[in-house]
Amino acid sequence: MGSSPFRRLCHWGPIAVLCIIKLITWAMVHLIGMWWPPHESIFAALHAASFLSLAAATLYFFLQSLLEGPGFVPLGWKPENEEDTAYLQFCTVCNGYKAPRSHHCRKCGYCVKKMDHHCPWINCCVGHANHGFFTLFLISAVLGCLQASIVLSICVYHAINRVWYVHNGTGHEPLVYLTLTTLLLTLLAVGMAVGVVLAVGALLYLQIRGILRNRTTIEDWIVEKAVSRREEQGLPPFVFPYDLGWRENLRFLLRSHRCDGLHWPLLPGCGPYDLTREQIAQKAEKRLRSRLYVAHKQYSGRWFPLSRPRVALAAPCSDEPRLPLIPGDLIRATRQRRHWLFGEKVVVDGRGPRGWFPSELVSPADPRADMARAKPKPD
């Protein structure tokens, strides 16, 4: 189920990661031999071995998280007890119910078990099956790039000041030789290494925080909305049913292969559908707060409609799709940005396509139009 591992690999994201790993590893191997040759001492050998181990671990865990995949809910899945379907959402694409903690990924095309997010760098979702590999990939990448950014910066400094060290140094300083090409490649490697430490380090922090609380990125957002929703309505506070304590949460991640990704250990006093029931309640309130619009102009679905400069300059910073429109389309909008709306087309059966569209192309519609659209037409 899902795209094949080879197809996942043949994508700009994985190819870019492999190129970054190769560039930084090449720069380190090339410069360590001049700056601190491994054959000089045991510490130099350990220093080189530590980086090569981190580089190998980064490559291994990256490929494992990509090739393993996140794990998908079987097509047409439904709970064993038919009555439990009342607490679950139905996925019209997969023609089955969404298992607890699963979400449909429009890019993968399937419902993903314990979906955290879709990562373009591995060209698939981070989910139940590859969450552990993905976290280890982040750890090894951050540590390896931290070491590389320090070492390569020192090497570039020595290379630039090589002549000064020859005439004024003690004679014990390392002599680092760089041509113009290798200097430019090394500077690029330094920039890549520092960028990985900052960007991937922030992602690693969020992942570790989520692991210790046994929450995915999506579940963090659901819990945040649940807290505010229940406070506004005077309801009892929401208890996240899967947080078993940080030690048990960490232990569970390491033993995640023992879980099928459909059934989860619960906090005492919680039920298996507490989270899904909260999701259903949130979506019902979201639908009540939504507004109905009708399109009065055509929109091609371009990300940056150049014919409308104000709209193009205020385009949402999101990888969510754009929603093509033709005059007469009904759209139920749930989010708003400057000059843009996000919504779903109203169709007769099932769910319509969703995406962003310019707000100036639509106008508020009569709610009765939605009811008329939903009525079946006579034969």
GITA-V28049 format. One record per residue. N is the residue number from 1. PSI is psi in degrees with one decimal (NA if undefined). OMEGA is omega in whole degrees, -180 to 180 (* if undefined). BURIAL is + if it has 24 or more other C-alpha atoms within 12 Angstrom, else -. Layout:
# GITA-V28049
[[N,PSI,OMEGA,BURIAL] [N,PSI,OMEGA,BURIAL]]
This chain:
# GITA-V28049
[[1,145.5,-178,-] [2,175.6,180,+] [3,151.9,-179,+] [4,154.8,179,-] [5,-36.9,-180,-] [6,-40.0,179,-] [7,-35.0,176,-] [8,-37.1,-178,+] [9,-31.9,-178,+] [10,68.6,-177,-] [11,153.8,-175,-] [12,-31.2,-178,-] [13,-60.9,177,-] [14,-38.1,180,+] [15,-40.6,178,+] [16,-41.4,179,-] [17,-43.8,179,+] [18,-38.7,178,+] [19,-40.2,179,-] [20,-44.1,178,+] [21,-43.7,-179,+] [22,-42.0,-179,+] [23,-48.8,-178,+] [24,-40.3,179,+] [25,-43.5,178,+] [26,-46.8,-179,+] [27,-41.9,180,+] [28,-46.3,-180,+] [29,-39.5,-178,+] [30,-39.2,-173,+] [31,-28.9,179,+] [32,-35.7,180,+] [33,-25.4,177,+] [34,-37.2,-175,+] [35,-45.9,-180,+] [36,78.4,-175,+] [37,132.8,-176,+] [38,-25.1,-177,-] [39,-6.0,-177,-] [40,-36.8,-177,-] [41,166.8,179,-] [42,-33.1,180,-] [43,-38.3,177,-] [44,-39.4,178,-] [45,-40.9,179,-] [46,-37.5,178,-] [47,-46.9,179,+] [48,-40.5,-179,+] [49,-35.3,-180,-] [50,-41.7,180,-] [51,-44.5,-179,+] [52,-34.4,177,+] [53,-42.5,178,-] [54,-39.0,178,+] [55,-42.3,179,+] [56,-40.5,179,-] [57,-39.9,178,+] [58,-46.3,179,+] [59,-43.0,-177,+] [60,-51.0,-177,+] [61,-29.3,175,+] [62,-48.7,-180,+] [63,-35.5,179,+] [64,-43.8,-179,+] [65,-31.6,179,+] [66,-47.9,-175,+] [67,-33.5,-180,+] [68,-39.6,-178,+] [69,169.0,-174,+] [70,-18.7,-173,+] [71,124.1,-175,+] [72,146.9,175,+] [73,132.6,180,+] [74,141.1,179,+] [75,135.4,180,-] [76,17.3,-177,-] [77,144.8,172,+] [78,155.2,-178,+] [79,159.2,-179,+] [80,-39.3,179,-] [81,118.2,-177,-] [82,-29.9,-179,-] [83,-22.9,-179,-] [84,-13.3,179,-] [85,-20.3,179,-] [86,-19.9,-178,-] [87,6.3,-176,+] [88,155.6,176,+] [89,145.2,-180,+] [90,133.3,179,+] [91,114.9,-179,+] [92,-22.6,180,-] [93,-47.5,-180,-] [94,-5.1,178,+] [95,43.2,179,-] [96,176.0,180,+] [97,148.8,177,+] [98,118.3,179,+] [99,156.0,177,+] [100,134.5,179,+] [101,2.1,179,+] [102,155.0,179,+] [103,151.6,179,+] [104,129.4,177,+] [105,118.9,-178,+] [106,-22.5,180,+] [107,-41.2,176,-] [108,-29.7,179,+] [109,8.5,-178,-] [110,164.5,172,+] [111,127.1,-173,+] [112,132.0,177,+] [113,129.0,178,+] [114,55.2,-177,+] [115,128.8,175,+] [116,-56.6,176,+] [117,163.7,174,+] [118,122.2,-176,+] [119,116.1,180,+] [120,-21.7,-178,-] [121,-26.8,174,+] [122,1.3,175,+] [123,34.8,173,+] [124,178.6,-179,+] [125,157.1,166,+] [126,117.2,-175,+] [127,-157.9,-173,+] [128,-45.4,-172,+] [129,-30.7,-174,+] [130,10.9,-178,+] [131,-42.8,180,+] [132,-45.5,178,+] [133,-41.4,-179,+] [134,-40.5,179,+] [135,-42.1,178,+] [136,-34.0,174,+] [137,-44.7,178,+] [138,-42.9,-179,+] [139,-50.5,-178,+] [140,-36.2,179,+] [141,-43.8,-179,+] [142,-45.4,-180,+] [143,-43.4,180,+] [144,-41.4,-180,+] [145,-29.3,175,+] [146,-45.5,177,+] [147,-42.2,-178,+] [148,-40.9,-179,+] [149,-37.1,179,+] [150,-50.2,-176,-] [151,-46.2,-178,+] [152,-36.4,177,+] [153,-42.0,178,+] [154,-41.7,-179,+] [155,-41.1,178,+] [156,-40.0,178,+] [157,-45.2,179,+] [158,-37.5,-179,+] [159,-41.6,-180,+] [160,-35.0,-177,-] [161,23.9,-176,-] [162,-44.2,-179,-] [163,-41.6,179,-] [164,-42.1,-180,-] [165,-34.2,-180,-] [166,-40.9,-176,-] [167,-29.3,-173,-] [168,-3.8,-177,-] [169,179.6,-179,-] [170,-11.5,-177,-] [171,-8.0,180,-] [172,-4.2,180,-] [173,146.3,178,-] [174,140.4,178,+] [175,112.6,-177,+] [176,119.7,-179,+] [177,127.8,177,+] [178,129.9,171,+] [179,174.9,180,-] [180,-40.2,-179,-] [181,-48.3,-179,-] [182,-30.1,176,-] [183,-45.1,180,+] [184,-40.9,178,-] [185,-38.2,179,+] [186,-41.1,177,+] [187,-38.5,176,+] [188,-40.7,179,+] [189,-39.1,178,+] [190,-45.6,179,+] [191,-42.4,178,+] [192,-42.7,-178,+] [193,-44.6,179,+] [194,-41.0,179,+] [195,-40.9,178,-] [196,-42.9,-180,+] [197,-42.7,-177,+] [198,-52.5,-174,-] [199,-50.4,-178,-] [200,-30.7,176,+] [201,-40.3,177,+] [202,-41.1,177,-] [203,-39.1,179,+] [204,-40.5,178,+] [205,-45.2,-180,-] [206,-37.6,-180,+] [207,-44.4,-180,+] [208,-41.4,177,+] [209,-42.2,178,-] [210,-38.2,180,+] [211,-43.4,-178,+] [212,-24.0,177,-] [213,-0.3,-179,+] [214,43.4,177,+] [215,143.8,170,+] [216,171.6,177,+] [217,-39.7,179,+] [218,-41.6,-179,+] [219,-30.7,174,+] [220,-43.6,-179,+] [221,-39.5,179,-] [222,-44.7,-180,+] [223,-40.4,179,+] [224,-43.4,178,-] [225,-33.5,180,+] [226,-39.8,-180,+] [227,-49.4,-179,-] [228,-37.4,-179,-] [229,-43.3,-177,-] [230,-31.9,176,-] [231,-41.8,180,-] [232,-35.6,-176,-] [233,0.5,179,-] [234,27.7,180,-] [235,162.1,176,-] [236,149.5,-179,-] [237,148.8,-179,-] [238,133.5,178,-] [239,118.1,179,+] [240,120.3,-168,+] [241,-7.8,-173,+] [242,0.0,-180,+] [243,102.8,-177,+] [244,10.6,-174,+] [245,145.0,-170,-] [246,-34.5,179,-] [247,-47.2,-179,-] [248,-34.7,178,-] [249,-43.5,179,+] [250,-40.6,179,+] [251,-36.8,-180,-] [252,-38.1,179,+] [253,-41.0,-180,+] [254,-22.6,180,-] [255,26.2,-174,-] [256,-20.9,-180,+] [257,-16.9,179,-] [258,-9.0,-179,-] [259,143.2,-179,-] [260,-3.7,179,-] [261,2.8,179,+] [262,-27.2,179,+] [263,138.5,-171,-] [264,145.2,173,+] [265,143.3,-172,+] [266,154.9,172,+] [267,138.3,179,-] [268,134.6,-180,-] [269,-4.9,-180,-] [270,155.4,179,-] [271,162.6,-177,-] [272,-15.3,-177,+] [273,18.6,180,+] [274,-43.3,-178,+] [275,-41.3,-179,+] [276,-34.5,177,+] [277,-38.2,177,+] [278,-39.8,177,+] [279,-43.6,-180,+] [280,-41.5,179,+] [281,-40.5,179,-] [282,-40.2,-180,+] [283,-33.1,177,-] [284,-42.4,177,-] [285,-36.5,178,-] [286,-38.6,179,-] [287,-36.8,179,-] [288,-33.7,-179,-] [289,-9.9,-177,-] [290,162.8,179,-] [291,144.7,-178,+] [292,132.0,180,+] [293,157.0,175,+] [294,136.5,-180,+] [295,133.7,177,+] [296,-3.1,174,-] [297,158.3,-179,-] [298,144.6,176,-] [299,126.1,-173,+] [300,-15.9,-176,-] [301,10.5,178,-] [302,144.2,-178,-] [303,-35.6,-180,+] [304,87.6,180,+] [305,98.4,-174,+] [306,-21.5,178,-] [307,-12.9,178,-] [308,84.7,-173,-] [309,-42.2,-179,-] [310,-40.5,180,-] [311,-43.5,-178,+] [312,-40.2,-179,-] [313,-22.9,-179,-] [314,22.3,-178,+] [315,138.4,-179,+] [316,135.8,177,+] [317,78.0,-175,-] [318,150.0,177,-] [319,8.5,177,-] [320,151.6,-173,-] [321,164.4,171,+] [322,149.5,-173,+] [323,106.2,177,+] [324,143.6,-177,+] [325,150.7,169,+] [326,152.1,-179,-] [327,132.3,180,-] [328,-13.4,178,-] [329,138.5,173,+] [330,132.1,-179,+] [331,132.6,175,+] [332,107.4,-175,+] [333,136.8,-180,+] [334,-16.2,-180,+] [335,157.9,-177,+] [336,137.5,169,-] [337,173.2,180,-] [338,118.7,180,-] [339,4.9,-178,+] [340,152.3,173,+] [341,150.9,175,+] [342,130.0,-179,+] [343,-173.4,-177,+] [344,133.4,177,+] [345,139.3,177,+] [346,119.9,180,+] [347,168.7,-176,-] [348,-48.1,-177,-] [349,137.1,174,-] [350,-157.2,-179,-] [351,142.0,179,-] [352,174.1,177,-] [353,152.3,-179,+] [354,158.1,176,+] [355,-179.7,178,+] [356,148.0,177,+] [357,152.6,-179,+] [358,133.1,-177,+] [359,-22.4,-177,+] [360,-7.7,-179,-] [361,-1.8,-177,+] [362,165.9,176,+] [363,155.2,180,-] [364,139.5,-177,+] [365,160.5,176,-] [366,125.4,180,-] [367,-25.4,179,-] [368,-20.7,177,-] [369,-34.1,178,-] [370,-41.9,-180,+] [371,-39.0,180,-] [372,-37.5,179,-] [373,-33.8,-178,-] [374,-21.0,-179,-] [375,135.8,178,-] [376,139.9,180,-] [377,144.1,179,-] [378,150.9,179,-] [379,NA,*,-]]
